[in-house]
Amino acid sequence: MCSSDLPGGDDYDKYHDRVFTVVYVADGDTFDIDIPDGPYTKTRIRLWGVDTPEGEGSRDGAMHYGAEASAFAKKTLLGCKVRILLAPSRTRDIYGRLLAYAVMEDTGQSFGELLLSGGYAYADWRFRHPLKDQYKLLEGRSKNAGAGLWHDVRIEQMPKWRQRMLASFQEAERGTRNGK
């Protein structure tokens, strides 16, 4: 089977395991690289498996630790070379952004792992992706250490999707304890 026969095959051929320069950082988990994407002069990347709090200017408003996550991403990524890694099963989100892992070319470190380890991001459990379990583990370590946002975040300050999932888990746990 050719990679162009896979879902997102053209993206896979164009971006996977290739190095690009980060030319713009939108927020902690979204940035642009220096290669055209259809009618656009740059390609918008949305990191797989992490969700950073929203910063100023977001349609949902600034969230707890959003400014710090965004500043960390800008300081770490802007002007740097990153190796883009794709999961062949899904390469785009509903907004057309390229879903990818980004590895810092100079250090070999995964930027998603840096975000999670430093407490700048939540592991995003909503979607299946190859590093989901590893990312949940990294988040747990960061949470236990009180790193970054985990130092003082409250449930009501977390992203809405996470609040809903935590409430669902708590409800299921109560049902299990009550013999339901």
Secondary structure as a PSIPRED ss2 file (coil, helix, strand):
# PSIPRED VFORMAT (PSIPRED V4.0)

   1 M C   1.000  0.000  0.000
   2 C C   1.000  0.000  0.000
   3 S H   0.000  1.000  0.000
   4 S H   0.000  1.000  0.000
   5 D H   0.000  1.000  0.000
   6 L C   1.000  0.000  0.000
   7 P C   1.000  0.000  0.000
   8 G C   1.000  0.000  0.000
   9 G H   0.000  1.000  0.000
  10 D H   0.000  1.000  0.000
  11 D H   0.000  1.000  0.000
  12 Y H   0.000  1.000  0.000
  13 D H   0.000  1.000  0.000
  14 K H   0.000  1.000  0.000
  15 Y H   0.000  1.000  0.000
  16 H C   1.000  0.000  0.000
  17 D C   1.000  0.000  0.000
  18 R E   0.000  0.000  1.000
  19 V E   0.000  0.000  1.000
  20 F E   0.000  0.000  1.000
  21 T E   0.000  0.000  1.000
  22 V E   0.000  0.000  1.000
  23 V E   0.000  0.000  1.000
  24 Y E   0.000  0.000  1.000
  25 V E   0.000  0.000  1.000
  26 A E   0.000  0.000  1.000
  27 D E   0.000  0.000  1.000
  28 G C   1.000  0.000  0.000
  29 D C   1.000  0.000  0.000
  30 T E   0.000  0.000  1.000
  31 F E   0.000  0.000  1.000
  32 D E   0.000  0.000  1.000
  33 I E   0.000  0.000  1.000
  34 D C   1.000  0.000  0.000
  35 I C   1.000  0.000  0.000
  36 P C   1.000  0.000  0.000
  37 D E   0.000  0.000  1.000
  38 G C   1.000  0.000  0.000
  39 P C   1.000  0.000  0.000
  40 Y E   0.000  0.000  1.000
  41 T C   1.000  0.000  0.000
  42 K C   1.000  0.000  0.000
  43 T E   0.000  0.000  1.000
  44 R E   0.000  0.000  1.000
  45 I E   0.000  0.000  1.000
  46 R E   0.000  0.000  1.000
  47 L E   0.000  0.000  1.000
  48 W C   1.000  0.000  0.000
  49 G C   1.000  0.000  0.000
  50 V E   0.000  0.000  1.000
  51 D E   0.000  0.000  1.000
  52 T C   1.000  0.000  0.000
  53 P C   1.000  0.000  0.000
  54 E C   1.000  0.000  0.000
  55 G C   1.000  0.000  0.000
  56 E C   1.000  0.000  0.000
  57 G C   1.000  0.000  0.000
  58 S C   1.000  0.000  0.000
  59 R C   1.000  0.000  0.000
  60 D C   1.000  0.000  0.000
  61 G C   1.000  0.000  0.000
  62 A C   1.000  0.000  0.000
  63 M C   1.000  0.000  0.000
  64 H C   1.000  0.000  0.000
  65 Y C   1.000  0.000  0.000
  66 G H   0.000  1.000  0.000
  67 A H   0.000  1.000  0.000
  68 E H   0.000  1.000  0.000
  69 A H   0.000  1.000  0.000
  70 S H   0.000  1.000  0.000
  71 A H   0.000  1.000  0.000
  72 F H   0.000  1.000  0.000
  73 A H   0.000  1.000  0.000
  74 K H   0.000  1.000  0.000
  75 K H   0.000  1.000  0.000
  76 T H   0.000  1.000  0.000
  77 L H   0.000  1.000  0.000
  78 L C   1.000  0.000  0.000
  79 G C   1.000  0.000  0.000
  80 C C   1.000  0.000  0.000
  81 K E   0.000  0.000  1.000
  82 V E   0.000  0.000  1.000
  83 R E   0.000  0.000  1.000
  84 I E   0.000  0.000  1.000
  85 L E   0.000  0.000  1.000
  86 L C   1.000  0.000  0.000
  87 A E   0.000  0.000  1.000
  88 P C   1.000  0.000  0.000
  89 S C   1.000  0.000  0.000
  90 R E   0.000  0.000  1.000
  91 T C   1.000  0.000  0.000
  92 R E   0.000  0.000  1.000
  93 D C   1.000  0.000  0.000
  94 I C   1.000  0.000  0.000
  95 Y C   1.000  0.000  0.000
  96 G C   1.000  0.000  0.000
  97 R C   1.000  0.000  0.000
  98 L E   0.000  0.000  1.000
  99 L E   0.000  0.000  1.000
 100 A E   0.000  0.000  1.000
 101 Y E   0.000  0.000  1.000
 102 A E   0.000  0.000  1.000
 103 V E   0.000  0.000  1.000
 104 M E   0.000  0.000  1.000
 105 E C   1.000  0.000  0.000
 106 D C   1.000  0.000  0.000
 107 T C   1.000  0.000  0.000
 108 G C   1.000  0.000  0.000
 109 Q C   1.000  0.000  0.000
 110 S E   0.000  0.000  1.000
 111 F H   0.000  1.000  0.000
 112 G H   0.000  1.000  0.000
 113 E H   0.000  1.000  0.000
 114 L H   0.000  1.000  0.000
 115 L H   0.000  1.000  0.000
 116 L H   0.000  1.000  0.000
 117 S H   0.000  1.000  0.000
 118 G C   1.000  0.000  0.000
 119 G C   1.000  0.000  0.000
 120 Y C   1.000  0.000  0.000
 121 A C   1.000  0.000  0.000
 122 Y E   0.000  0.000  1.000
 123 A E   0.000  0.000  1.000
 124 D C   1.000  0.000  0.000
 125 W C   1.000  0.000  0.000
 126 R C   1.000  0.000  0.000
 127 F C   1.000  0.000  0.000
 128 R C   1.000  0.000  0.000
 129 H C   1.000  0.000  0.000
 130 P C   1.000  0.000  0.000
 131 L C   1.000  0.000  0.000
 132 K H   0.000  1.000  0.000
 133 D H   0.000  1.000  0.000
 134 Q H   0.000  1.000  0.000
 135 Y H   0.000  1.000  0.000
 136 K H   0.000  1.000  0.000
 137 L H   0.000  1.000  0.000
 138 L H   0.000  1.000  0.000
 139 E H   0.000  1.000  0.000
 140 G H   0.000  1.000  0.000
 141 R H   0.000  1.000  0.000
 142 S H   0.000  1.000  0.000
 143 K H   0.000  1.000  0.000
 144 N H   0.000  1.000  0.000
 145 A H   0.000  1.000  0.000
 146 G C   1.000  0.000  0.000
 147 A C   1.000  0.000  0.000
 148 G H   0.000  1.000  0.000
 149 L H   0.000  1.000  0.000
 150 W H   0.000  1.000  0.000
 151 H H   0.000  1.000  0.000
 152 D C   1.000  0.000  0.000
 153 V C   1.000  0.000  0.000
 154 R C   1.000  0.000  0.000
 155 I H   0.000  1.000  0.000
 156 E H   0.000  1.000  0.000
 157 Q H   0.000  1.000  0.000
 158 M C   1.000  0.000  0.000
 159 P C   1.000  0.000  0.000
 160 K H   0.000  1.000  0.000
 161 W H   0.000  1.000  0.000
 162 R H   0.000  1.000  0.000
 163 Q H   0.000  1.000  0.000
 164 R H   0.000  1.000  0.000
 165 M H   0.000  1.000  0.000
 166 L H   0.000  1.000  0.000
 167 A H   0.000  1.000  0.000
 168 S H   0.000  1.000  0.000
 169 F H   0.000  1.000  0.000
 170 Q H   0.000  1.000  0.000
 171 E H   0.000  1.000  0.000
 172 A H   0.000  1.000  0.000
 173 E H   0.000  1.000  0.000
 174 R H   0.000  1.000  0.000
 175 G H   0.000  1.000  0.000
 176 T H   0.000  1.000  0.000
 177 R H   0.000  1.000  0.000
 178 N C   1.000  0.000  0.000
 179 G C   1.000  0.000  0.000
 180 K C   1.000  0.000  0.000
